[in-house]
Amino acid sequence: MQPGISTHIFLSQRLHSGLLDALQRSGAGTIELFAARHHFDYTDRAVVREIAAWFRDSGTAATLHQPIFTPELSERWSRHVPATLSLISPDKSLRIDAMDEVKRALEAAEMIPISAITLHLGLKDDPWDTRAIENSLTAIEHIKAFAHPLGVKVLIENLQNEVTTPEHILEILNVGHFDNVGVTLDVGHAYLSDTGLEHAFELLKPRIRELHLHDNYGLRDEHLWPGSGSIDWASISRLTASLPAEVPGILEIAHDLNETAESATTKATAAFDQQLRLAEQLGA
């Protein structure tokens, strides 16, 4: 597992090279760009050129997290703005708007060497039904067709809804014959699920191409630093040891922890060091 971190930790700030420097100094080999117009404005070509130059000069790998806020909400974003952009909304016009927004974010890959995009199928607590399956198949097909020529792999994340349980993710991918679509396994979300983390890992393991790493106390999705909640990270290390070495483990830490550039560097460095120690103990 390669050390990585998401710019989600700085979601309340405008992304700039200084913040990327802070994340790289921690030892992150991959940085996930969290697509939100108020944070990383993927529609501003000057911003994209600046970020692209940073990645080119630093040699750091890049992945992308799809937008989860509609443009209107992102413009007046605050800490209390919920995710509203849904690729599988029952409303066709909203689905089309969501797909268009994801494609706008993907256009950043024309300049930034983005290797993969993580997609959300629906919002929190969305139900599993025939309509959800059909809309998921359509969304993946459209976005995959747009992403492939840009060299971007499509990944599906397990969320806190019925649509993205491990079983349902696999059903969607199998029904759609999406052999080249992978999974971003979110450890925190899996820990909160009814079936648990080990179940999610064992079912999705052949498809896992990225991990989202964060902690919680088993009650709500807190996005804490690893070791700050009740997840057993020694067990996580045991599970991830069987993944290909190039799979990035992305620290996806809550923005409302109010980390500075300096504290983010310090805490991410400590998290990566802990991952390494646990991996070495397994190999001993």
C-alpha positions as CSV (number, residue, x, y, z in Angstrom):
1,M,0.0,0.0,0.0
2,Q,1.4,3.4,-1.0
3,P,1.0,6.3,1.3
4,G,-1.5,9.0,0.1
5,I,-3.7,11.8,1.4
6,S,-6.8,13.7,0.2
7,T,-7.0,17.5,0.0
8,H,-10.4,16.9,1.7
9,I,-8.5,17.9,4.9
10,F,-8.3,21.4,3.5
11,L,-11.8,21.5,2.0
12,S,-12.7,24.8,3.7
13,Q,-9.7,26.5,2.0
14,R,-8.8,27.3,-1.6
15,L,-6.3,24.7,-2.7
16,H,-2.9,26.1,-3.6
17,S,0.7,24.8,-4.1
18,G,1.6,25.6,-0.5
19,L,-1.0,23.2,0.8
20,L,0.1,20.5,-1.6
21,D,3.7,21.0,-0.5
22,A,2.5,20.3,3.1
23,L,0.8,17.1,2.1
24,Q,3.8,15.9,0.1
25,R,6.2,16.7,3.0
26,S,4.4,14.1,5.0
27,G,5.6,11.3,2.7
28,A,2.4,11.0,0.6
29,G,3.2,9.6,-2.8
30,T,-0.4,10.1,-4.0
31,I,-2.6,13.1,-3.4
32,E,-6.4,12.8,-4.0
33,L,-7.8,16.0,-5.4
34,F,-11.2,16.6,-3.8
35,A,-13.3,18.2,-6.5
36,A,-15.3,21.1,-5.0
37,R,-15.4,24.5,-6.8
38,H,-14.8,26.5,-3.7
39,H,-11.8,24.4,-2.9
40,F,-10.3,23.0,-6.1
41,D,-12.0,24.9,-8.9
42,Y,-11.7,22.5,-11.8
43,T,-13.6,24.9,-14.0
44,D,-10.9,27.6,-13.7
45,R,-8.2,26.8,-16.3
46,A,-5.6,29.0,-14.6
47,V,-6.2,27.1,-11.3
48,V,-5.9,23.7,-13.1
49,R,-2.7,24.8,-14.9
50,E,-1.2,25.8,-11.5
51,I,-2.1,22.5,-9.9
52,A,-0.9,20.6,-13.0
53,A,2.5,22.3,-12.8
54,W,2.8,21.4,-9.2
55,F,2.2,17.7,-9.9
56,R,4.5,17.7,-12.9
57,D,7.3,19.3,-10.9
58,S,6.8,17.2,-7.7
59,G,6.4,13.9,-9.4
60,T,3.5,13.1,-7.0
61,A,0.7,10.9,-8.3
62,A,-2.8,12.2,-8.5
63,T,-6.3,10.8,-8.1
64,L,-9.6,12.6,-8.1
65,H,-12.7,12.5,-6.0
66,Q,-15.9,13.4,-7.9
67,P,-17.8,16.6,-6.9
68,I,-20.5,15.9,-4.3
69,F,-21.9,19.5,-4.1
70,T,-23.9,21.1,-6.9
71,P,-22.3,24.3,-8.3
72,E,-24.9,26.5,-6.5
73,L,-24.1,25.0,-3.1
74,S,-20.4,25.0,-3.7
75,E,-20.5,28.7,-4.4
76,R,-22.0,29.4,-1.0
77,W,-20.4,26.4,0.8
78,S,-20.1,26.3,4.5
79,R,-19.2,23.5,7.0
80,H,-22.9,22.7,7.2
81,V,-23.6,22.2,3.5
82,P,-24.6,18.5,2.8
83,A,-23.7,16.5,-0.3
84,T,-26.4,17.0,-2.8
85,L,-25.1,16.0,-6.2
86,S,-26.3,12.5,-7.1
87,L,-25.5,10.5,-10.2
88,I,-28.5,8.2,-9.6
89,S,-31.1,10.7,-8.5
90,P,-34.7,9.7,-9.4
91,D,-35.0,13.0,-11.2
92,K,-33.5,12.6,-14.7
93,S,-32.6,16.3,-15.0
94,L,-30.6,16.1,-11.7
95,R,-28.8,13.0,-12.9
96,I,-27.8,14.7,-16.1
97,D,-26.6,17.8,-14.2
98,A,-24.6,15.5,-11.9
99,M,-22.9,13.7,-14.8
100,D,-22.1,16.9,-16.5
101,E,-20.5,18.2,-13.3
102,V,-18.4,15.1,-12.9
103,K,-17.3,15.4,-16.5
104,R,-16.3,19.0,-15.9
105,A,-14.1,17.8,-13.0
106,L,-12.6,15.1,-15.2
107,E,-11.5,17.6,-17.8
108,A,-8.8,18.6,-15.3
109,A,-7.1,15.3,-16.4
110,E,-6.3,17.0,-19.7
111,M,-3.5,18.8,-17.8
112,I,-3.2,17.0,-14.4
113,P,-1.9,13.3,-14.5
114,I,-5.0,11.9,-12.8
115,S,-5.0,8.1,-12.8
116,A,-8.4,7.4,-11.2
117,I,-11.7,9.0,-10.2
118,T,-13.7,7.8,-7.2
119,L,-17.5,7.9,-7.8
120,H,-20.4,8.1,-5.4
121,L,-23.5,6.1,-6.4
122,G,-26.2,8.1,-4.6
123,L,-26.4,9.9,-1.3
124,K,-26.5,8.7,2.3
125,D,-29.3,6.2,3.0
126,D,-30.4,5.9,-0.6
127,P,-32.4,2.6,-1.1
128,W,-31.6,-0.3,-3.3
129,D,-34.2,-0.9,-6.0
130,T,-34.5,-1.5,-9.8
131,R,-34.3,2.2,-10.5
132,A,-31.1,2.6,-8.5
133,I,-29.5,-0.3,-10.5
134,E,-30.5,1.1,-13.9
135,N,-29.3,4.6,-13.0
136,S,-26.0,3.3,-11.6
137,L,-25.4,1.4,-14.8
138,T,-26.1,4.4,-16.9
139,A,-23.9,6.7,-14.8
140,I,-20.9,4.4,-14.9
141,E,-21.2,3.8,-18.6
142,H,-21.3,7.5,-19.4
143,I,-18.5,8.5,-17.1
144,K,-16.3,5.6,-18.1
145,A,-16.7,6.5,-21.7
146,F,-15.6,10.1,-20.9
147,A,-12.8,9.1,-18.5
148,H,-11.1,6.3,-20.6
149,P,-9.7,8.5,-23.3
150,L,-8.2,10.7,-20.6
151,G,-6.4,7.7,-19.1
152,V,-8.5,7.9,-15.9
153,K,-9.8,4.7,-14.3
154,V,-13.3,4.7,-12.8
155,L,-13.6,3.5,-9.1
156,I,-16.8,3.0,-7.1
157,E,-16.8,3.8,-3.4
158,N,-18.8,2.0,-0.7
159,L,-21.0,4.6,1.0
160,Q,-23.6,4.6,3.8
161,N,-26.4,3.5,1.6
162,E,-28.0,0.4,0.3
163,V,-26.8,0.9,-3.3
164,T,-23.1,0.5,-2.4
165,T,-23.0,-2.4,-0.1
166,P,-20.3,-4.8,-1.2
167,E,-22.8,-7.2,-2.7
168,H,-24.6,-4.5,-4.6
169,I,-21.4,-2.9,-5.9
170,L,-20.4,-6.3,-7.3
171,E,-23.9,-6.9,-8.8
172,I,-23.8,-3.5,-10.6
173,L,-20.3,-4.1,-12.0
174,N,-21.2,-7.7,-13.0
175,V,-24.5,-6.8,-14.6
176,G,-22.8,-4.0,-16.5
177,H,-19.9,-6.1,-17.5
178,F,-17.6,-3.4,-16.2
179,D,-14.5,-5.5,-16.0
180,N,-12.2,-2.5,-15.9
181,V,-14.1,-0.6,-13.3
182,G,-12.5,-0.9,-9.8
183,V,-13.5,-0.1,-6.2
184,T,-12.3,2.5,-3.7
185,L,-12.8,0.7,-0.4
186,D,-13.6,3.3,2.3
187,V,-12.5,1.7,5.6
188,G,-14.5,4.1,7.8
189,H,-17.7,3.4,5.9
190,A,-17.2,-0.3,5.9
191,Y,-16.6,-0.2,9.7
192,L,-19.9,1.5,10.2
193,S,-21.8,-1.0,8.0
194,D,-23.9,-3.9,9.3
195,T,-21.6,-6.5,7.8
196,G,-18.3,-5.0,8.8
197,L,-14.9,-4.3,7.4
198,E,-13.5,-7.8,6.9
199,H,-16.7,-8.8,5.0
200,A,-16.3,-5.8,2.7
201,F,-12.6,-6.4,2.1
202,E,-13.0,-10.1,1.3
203,L,-15.8,-9.5,-1.2
204,L,-14.3,-6.5,-2.9
205,K,-10.6,-7.4,-2.7
206,P,-10.2,-8.4,-6.4
207,R,-11.6,-5.0,-7.4
208,I,-9.9,-2.7,-4.8
209,R,-7.7,-0.1,-6.6
210,E,-7.7,2.6,-3.8
211,L,-8.4,2.8,-0.1
212,H,-9.9,5.7,1.9
213,L,-8.4,5.5,5.4
214,H,-10.0,7.3,8.4
215,D,-11.2,6.4,11.8
216,N,-14.5,6.6,13.8
217,Y,-16.0,5.2,17.0
218,G,-18.6,3.0,15.2
219,L,-21.5,5.4,15.5
220,R,-21.1,8.0,12.8
221,D,-18.8,8.9,9.9
222,E,-16.2,11.2,11.6
223,H,-13.2,10.9,9.3
224,L,-10.7,11.0,12.2
225,W,-7.0,10.3,12.0
226,P,-6.2,6.6,12.2
227,G,-5.8,5.6,15.9
228,S,-8.2,8.4,17.0
229,G,-11.3,6.1,17.0
230,S,-12.0,2.4,17.6
231,I,-10.9,0.8,14.3
232,D,-8.3,-2.0,14.7
233,W,-5.5,-0.7,12.5
234,A,-3.4,-3.8,13.0
235,S,-6.3,-5.8,11.5
236,I,-6.4,-3.2,8.6
237,S,-2.7,-3.7,8.0
238,R,-3.2,-7.5,7.9
239,L,-6.0,-7.2,5.3
240,T,-4.2,-4.6,3.1
241,A,-1.0,-6.6,3.1
242,S,-2.4,-8.9,0.5
243,L,-3.2,-6.0,-1.9
244,P,-0.9,-5.1,-4.8
245,A,1.9,-2.8,-3.5
246,E,0.9,0.0,-5.8
247,V,-2.6,0.5,-4.4
248,P,-2.7,3.9,-2.7
249,G,-4.0,4.2,0.9
250,I,-5.5,7.7,1.0
251,L,-5.9,9.4,4.3
252,E,-9.3,11.1,4.0
253,I,-9.4,13.3,7.0
254,A,-12.3,15.7,8.1
255,H,-11.8,19.3,7.2
256,D,-13.6,20.4,10.4
257,L,-10.7,19.2,12.5
258,N,-9.2,22.6,11.6
259,E,-5.7,21.3,10.7
260,T,-3.1,23.8,9.6
261,A,-0.6,23.0,6.9
262,E,2.0,22.3,9.6
263,S,-0.2,20.1,11.8
264,A,-1.4,18.1,8.7
265,T,2.2,17.4,7.7
266,T,3.0,16.2,11.3
267,K,0.0,14.0,11.8
268,A,0.1,12.5,8.3
269,T,3.8,11.7,8.7
270,A,2.9,9.9,12.0
271,A,0.1,8.0,10.3
272,F,2.3,6.8,7.5
273,D,5.0,5.8,10.0
274,Q,2.5,3.8,12.0
275,Q,1.3,2.1,8.8
276,L,4.9,1.2,8.0
277,R,5.6,-0.2,11.5
278,L,2.4,-2.4,11.4
279,A,3.5,-3.7,8.0
280,E,7.0,-4.5,9.2
281,Q,5.5,-6.3,12.2
282,L,3.5,-8.5,9.9
283,G,6.6,-9.3,7.9
284,A,8.7,-10.1,11.0
